[in-house]
Amino acid sequence: MCGITGVVGGDPARELEAVRTMTATLAHRGPDDGGVEQAGAAILGNRRLAIMDPGAPGQPMTTDDGRFVITFNGEIYNHVELRRELEAAGHRFRTRTDTEVVLRLFAERGAQCLTMLRGMFACAIWDRRRERLFAARDPFGQKPFHYAVVGGRFIFASEIKALLAHPAISAEPELEAVDHYLTQRFVPPPLTMLRGVRKLPAGHHLLWENGALQVAPWWELDFRHEEDRPDEEWIAELERRVDLAVRRHLVSDVPMGALLSGGLDSSAVVAAMARAMDEPFPTFCVGTEVASLDERPFARMVAEHLGTIHHERRVGDEVLGGIPDLVRCLDEPSDPIAACTWEAARLAATQVKVVLGGDGGDELFGGFDRYAAFPWAELYARVPAGIRRRLAGPMAKALPGAGRYKSFGQKARWLNDLNGRRGGALYARMTSVFRFGPDEKQWCYGPRLAGAATGAAETLIERAFDEAPARDDLHRMLAADVATRLPEHSLLLADRLSMAHGLELRSPLLDVDLAAFCARMPSRLKVRRNLTKVALRRAFDARLPTDISKRPKQGFMLPVAYWLRGSSLDRVRDTLEAGPLVREGWIASGAASRLAGEHARGRADHHVRLWMLINLDVWVRLYLKLGGSGEWPDEQMSSTMVRTVR
C-alpha cells in the first residue's frame, strides 16, 4: 500500500522539487519508504507501506531496459500466479513485490493486463520511448487517483492534499460538487470539491500524450444475466467463493487482523478467515454508550464463537472535537460514518498493519433496508396525491419517535418524504431523504449555492438507476450503488481513514470474481419480502451464532443525534450562523438555527444535516482559508467542543 505522485511536463528542476514536496505530504500512506525518480519529461514519486517483501527496493520501479517506470498503490492478490506465468515466458524478477509483476505485465500486454489483476490499485506508468503516461484505477475504486492539468502539465497524486502541495494548484471551490455532497453525501467523478482538480472514476484508465488527455472505462459489473440454478447450489457455491476470496486476500508478509462490527458481512469475513488461518488472529470493534447503536456485544459474540483475539473500544462524544482531523484526512467533508471508520482503523493500527473488512457486502448481497423498502415505496406512490398530502403526510409527521433511528415514526416520515416518485427518481430520493433534497434546499441554500444547484445531484442516481446494466429494479439499485456511492463514499472512507493510520484495509467481498458471481444470482436470494442478504445468511448460518445470521441490519454508526443536544447543539448553531458558509452565501442565514431548533424539539432528526454542515464549515476554513467569528478547527474546537458536549 502506498501513496503516488507525479508530474509530466514543465521545468524539470522545479518539478522535481515539487514532486518531492508532494510525496512528503503522503508519508502517512507509506511510512516505510519513499522515493522520487526523474525519467525524461516525467517525474514520479512514491511513499511505501511495506506489506509484500518488506526488504525489497522501493518505488518508483523501472524495467530492465529503462523504458517503463511505475509508481503503484495497492495490492494484487494473484501476483504469485501471474509471476509464474511471466517467469515461464522468460521474465526474471528482482523482487517478490506485486509492483514488479504489474510493471512487467504492462510492458508485455499494455492496458489489457488490467483484466488479469485481482486486487485493489491505482498506478501510473511512464513510457519513456513514446513519452506518454498511462494510469488506471481498480474496478471498484478502492484506491484513489486525483489529477489536474495546469499550464500544459499533468499533475497527479493519491490525495488532494498532495496536489495542493504543488505551487501551480490553488484551492478554489467547485460549488457544483458542494451541492452533490449535501444531496448525496459524496462527490461523483470527475468532480472534486476543488475547481480544476479531478478524480479518475473507478474501473477507468487514462492516457496523457502530447498534451491531450483520454479517459475511458475498462471494467463494469454487469447485472443483466441470471443463471438458472437450484437455490441450494447457489448458496453452497457462494460459501465456497467467499472462502476463496478471503483466502486470496490473506497474502501478506506482515501481521493481519479484521474489523468486526458484529454485522453479517464482517462476521462472514471473519468466519472465512478462521477457517483459512492456523492461528488465532486479532479482531477489532468500536462501540458507543447508546445500547441501541452499540454493536460490541454482537462482535464479542462472533469473536468468542470463532476464537479470535478480540479488541474493542468505547467511543464517546469526543469525536465531535476530531472533525478537523477527519476533514484533513479526507480532503473533503463527509457524514457521521467517517468517525466510525476513523476510530476502528485507529484501534486496529495499534496491533497490525493489515485488516480485512466487510465493505461491498451490502451492494453485492442486497443488504440495505432501502432495497427491501423499494416495492413498498412504489406501492405507496400509487396512493392518490391528495390523500398523501392531506392525510398520510400530517399523520407521519405527528407520529411519536419520529426522531429516533429506525423507529416506526422515522420510517413513516421517510416514506412520506418520497412524495410519490417512481423508478430512478424514487431511488434517488430514497438515498437523500436524510440529507438536503429539493425541499430543504429552498430554505437552506444561500444565493451562491442555490445558483450552482442545477439539479444534477438529484439526477445522478436517477440516471445511474435508469441506465444500469441490470435486469430488474433490485439489480438496478445494486448497479447504481456500485457505480456511484460505493467508490466515492464507502471506499473513499475506507482508504483515507485507514491509510491515515498507516493501516491497509482490504475488502475481500469486492473480489471481482465473487462480484461477477453475485451479479448473476437471482433477486430472490438477495432480498425476499423484508429479509435482506438471503443467500449470505443461509451460506454462513452454520458457521455463525444464530443471533448474528438472523439479526437485521443495524448499520455502522455513532449516536450523533444524541450528542447534539444542549450546549453542544447551541455552539454548532452559533458557529454555523457566524461562519463562512453564511457569509459567503452558501447557506442561508437562519438555516442552521432552524435545523438546530427542530432537532432540539424532536420535530425532526437533523443530526446528519447538521454534521454535514459542520464538516463543510470546517473544510471551508481549512482548505479555502475562510474564517468566521466562531473559530473551531484545531485546538479551540478540540477543547471547546469536547468540553461542551460532556
C-alpha positions, 0 to 999 in steps of 0.5 A: 500500500502506498501513496503516488505522485507525479508530474509530466511536463514543465521545468524539470528542476522545479518539478522535481522539487515539487514532486518531492514536496508532494510525496512528503505530504503522503508519508502517512500512506507509506511510512516505510519508504519513499522515493522520487525518480526523474525519467525524461519529461516525467517525474514520479514519486512514491511513499511505501507501506511495506506489506509484500517483501518488506526488504525489497527496493522501493518505488518508483520501479523501472524495467530492465531496459529503462523504458517503463517506470511505475509508481503503484498503490495497492495490492494484487492478490494473484501476483504469485500466479501471474509471476509464474506465468511471466517467469515461464515466458522468460521474465526474471524478477528482482523482487517478490513485490506485486509492483514488479509483476504489474510493471512487467505485465504492462510492458508485455500486454499494455492496458489489457493486463488490467483484466488479469489483476485481482486486487485493489490499485491505482498506478501510473506508468511512464513510457519513456520511448513514446513519452506518454503516461498511462494510469488506471484505477481498480474496478471498484475504486478502492484506491484513489487517483486525483489529477489536474492539468495546469499550464500544459502539465499533468499533475497527479497524486493519491490525495488532494492534499498532495496536489495542493502541495504543488505551487501551480494548484490553488484551492478554489471551490467547485460549488457544483460538487458542494451541492452533490455532497449535501444531496448525496453525501459524496462527490461523483467523478470527475468532480472534486470539491476543488475547481480544476482538480479531478478524480479518475472514476473507478474501473477507468484508465487514462492516457496523457500524450502530447498534451491531450488527455483520454479517459475511458472505462475498462471494467463494469459489473454487469447485472443483466444475466441470471443463471438458472440454478437450484437455490441450494447450489447457489448458496453452497457455491457462494460459501465456497467463493467467499472462502476463496476470496478471503483466502486470496486476500490473506497474502501478506508478509506482515501481521493481519487482523479484521474489523468486526462490527458484529454485522453479517458481512464482517462476521462472514469475513471473519468466519472465512478467515478462521477457517483459512488461518492456523492461528488465532488472529486479532479482531477489532470493534468500536462501540458507543454508550447508546445500547441501541447503536452499540454493536460490541456485544454482537462482535464479542459474540462472533469473536468468542464463537470463532476464537479470535483475539478480540479488541474493542473500544468505547467511543464517546462524544469526543469525536465531535472535537476530531472533525478537523482531523477527519476533514484533513484526512479526507480532503473533503467533508463527509457524514457521521460514518467517517468517525466510525471508520476513523476510530476502528482503523485507529484501534486496529493500527495499534496491533497490525498493519493489515485488516480485512473488512466487510465493505461491498457486502451490502451492494453485492448481497442486497443488504440495505433496508432501502432495497427491501423498502423499494416495492413498498415505496412504489406501492405507496406512490400509487396512493392518490396525491391528495390523500398523501398530502392531506392525510398520510403526510400530517399523520407521519409527521405527528407520529411519536419517535419520529426522531429516533433511528429506525423507529416506526415514526422515522420510517413513516416520515421517510416514506412520506418524504418520497412524495410519490416518485417512481423508478430512478427518481424514487431511488434517488430520493430514497438515498437523500431523504436524510440529507438536503433534497429539493425541499430543504434546499429552498430554505437552506441554500444561500444565493451562491449555492442555490445558483450552482444547484442545477439539479444534477445531484438529484439526477445522478442516481436517477440516471445511474438507476435508469441506465444500469446494466441490470435486469430488474429494479433490485439489480438496478439499485445494486448497479447504481450503488456500485457505480456511484456511492460505493467508490466515492463514499464507502471506499473513499472512507475506507482508504483515507481513514485507514491509510491515515493510520498507516493501516491497509484495509482490504475488502475481500467481498469486492473480489471481482470474481465473487462480484461477477458471481453475485451479479448473476444470482437471482433477486430472490436470494438477495432480498425476499419480502423484508429479509435482506442478504438471503443467500449470505445468511443461509451460506454462513448460518452454520458457521455463525451464532444464530443471533448474528445470521438472523439479526437485521441490519443495524448499520455502522454508526455513532449516536450523533443525534444524541450528542447534539443536544444542549450546549453542544447543539447551541455552539454548532448553531452559533458557529454555523450562523457566524461562519463562512458558509453564511457569509459567503452565501452558501447557506442561508442565514437562519438555516442552521438555527432552524435545523438546530431548533427542530432537532432540539424539539424532536420535530425532526432528526437533523443530526446528519444535516447538521454534521454535514454542515459542520464538516463543510464549515470546517473544510471551508476554513481549512482548505479555502482559508475562510474564517468566521467569528466562531473559530473551531478547527484545531485546538479551540474546537478540540477543547471547546467542543469536547468540553461542551458536549460532556 
